[in-house]
Amino acid sequence: MAAREFDPTTAPPPASPGTLARHAGQTLAEQLAAQFAERIRQRLLAPGARLPSVRECARRQGVSPHTVVAAYDQLLAQGLVEARRQRGFFVRDAQHRPAAPSSAPALTPPVDATALIRGMFAGAGDRPAPGLGTLPPDWLDLPLLTSTLRRVLTQADPVAALQYGHPSGDPRLRNALAVRLADFGVRAEPRQIITATGATHALDIISRTLLRPGDAVLVDEPAWAVEYARLTQLGVRLLPVPRTPDGPDLAVMAALVQAHQPRLYVTVSVLHNPTGGSLSLGTAHQVLKLAEAHDFWVVEDDTYAHLAPPHLPRMAALDGLQRTLYVSGFSKILSPGWRVGFLAAPQALVERLVDTKLLSTLTTPALLEQAMALCLEQGALRRHAERVVQRLDGARQRTVQLAEAHGCRFVTPPAGLFGWVDTGTDTEALAQAMHDDGWLLASGHLFHARRQPTTLMRINFATSQDAGFWRAYAKLRRGR
């Protein structure tokens, strides 16, 4: 991707309140202030987040309210938080706070997306992470990855291995992808396919090619905050469309289209993140009619294709890649580290998209793409995906039972990797408290284009089966 919002190789692990030492070289207040300060600088506490009340923090840390007040006073003095009369202490916006010490990396994401992302990279401990966006490592097939790479390395042309790859991506992989897309009814010639370093990079290539600052873009709400952050960073205007179980709210979409003449609509059509819903055939047809009538492109992100039944409708199949651009990747099914993604586009856009790719990454790793082609050609990826889907079905059933037994209500029917649940309590504050106990949550506010309090949260069915997590969740919820 051309511009990264985070750098996990340089980010120190987050400080974890709850480890105060009474005989350390610092006072308890100094230790507590330092831990909160580190969280704020790592954006695990995002701008606008409310710190625990003095009484709640004192109870959680086992210290006196006087100690907490002293710690918060130090954060005020450092310009990291602000006090709001009769409301409490809130993290200040980075643009209005003093620069961090030189030892801390200077990173400025446009929205709160990195709060969850950094937690995913650093981890909240050895416990399962219900807010994680990927499959657990023990669900992945490491022998498949290593054996495939070994075969590619032994078979590779030694001269080609030392050169740049093809600008559009490895030809063998693009041929294999054309065959794979046909399973979904998407008819794309290899020349219409461009590889990328992950699906997010593919989305970035499209955005940088088709958008200019000030353009309006339709987005689902809720949706994955990284997409909001990317588009905001490009200077475009977001037009959030409420997501229903069948897809976007068509009445709201039609009104926004009429008023703002958007350039793009970006959506996850199948196994939507975070709701798990999929586009109905009728809704897909109506979206394409709107796009045709008002001349905007539809960008269809099919990141979770390998976890979904192939018969679910894709807009790229319905319109034959006339007004749609299709995006997908393999990090959700193979490994987050295999940054291989791709896009399929109308032929008239291909050269412009390749030019943008060349300016952002030159080319993509040919050896990794050849390994992916081998996985597709020999059916290894298909067999692995079938095993994962079977295991995920069982995990989803167990997690739903645990969630409902502990007072959660599913807002949308459970499907795919994620569940969208109503907890009945402020999940941003809950996520802070759970993080102190070593659990990573995905608060619902991270999935909205504009910051707002919410009782919703996203859970990962594969990492939310631990009954211990639900007991800890229920205990903290009762204490709020």
Salt bridges, closest charged atoms under 4 A:
GLU56 OE2 - ARG59 NH2 2.76
GLU56 OE2 - ARG60 NH2 3.37
GLU82 OE2 - ARG84 NH2 2.94
ASP112 OD2 - HIS445 NE2 3.86
ASP112 OD2 - ARG451 NH1 2.21
ASP141 OD2 - ARG387 NH2 3.25
ASP204 OD2 - ARG208 NE 2.64
ASP204 OD1 - ARG230 NH1 2.84
ASP220 OD2 - ARG243 NH1 3.01
ASP220 OD2 - HIS272 NE2 3.87
GLU227 OE2 - ARG230 NH2 2.56
GLU292 OE1 - ARG323 NE 3.33
ASP295 OD1 - ARG323 NH1 3.13
ASP302 OD2 - ARG314 NE 2.80
GLU377 OE1 - ARG172 NH2 2.69
GLU386 OE2 - ARG382 NH1 3.35
ASP393 OD1 - ARG396 NH1 3.08
ASP422 OD2 - ARG409 NH2 3.22
GLU428 OE2 - HIS445 NE2 3.88
GLU428 OE2 - ARG451 NH2 2.23
ASP436 OD1 - ARG39 NH2 2.60
ASP436 OD2 - ARG60 NH1 2.71
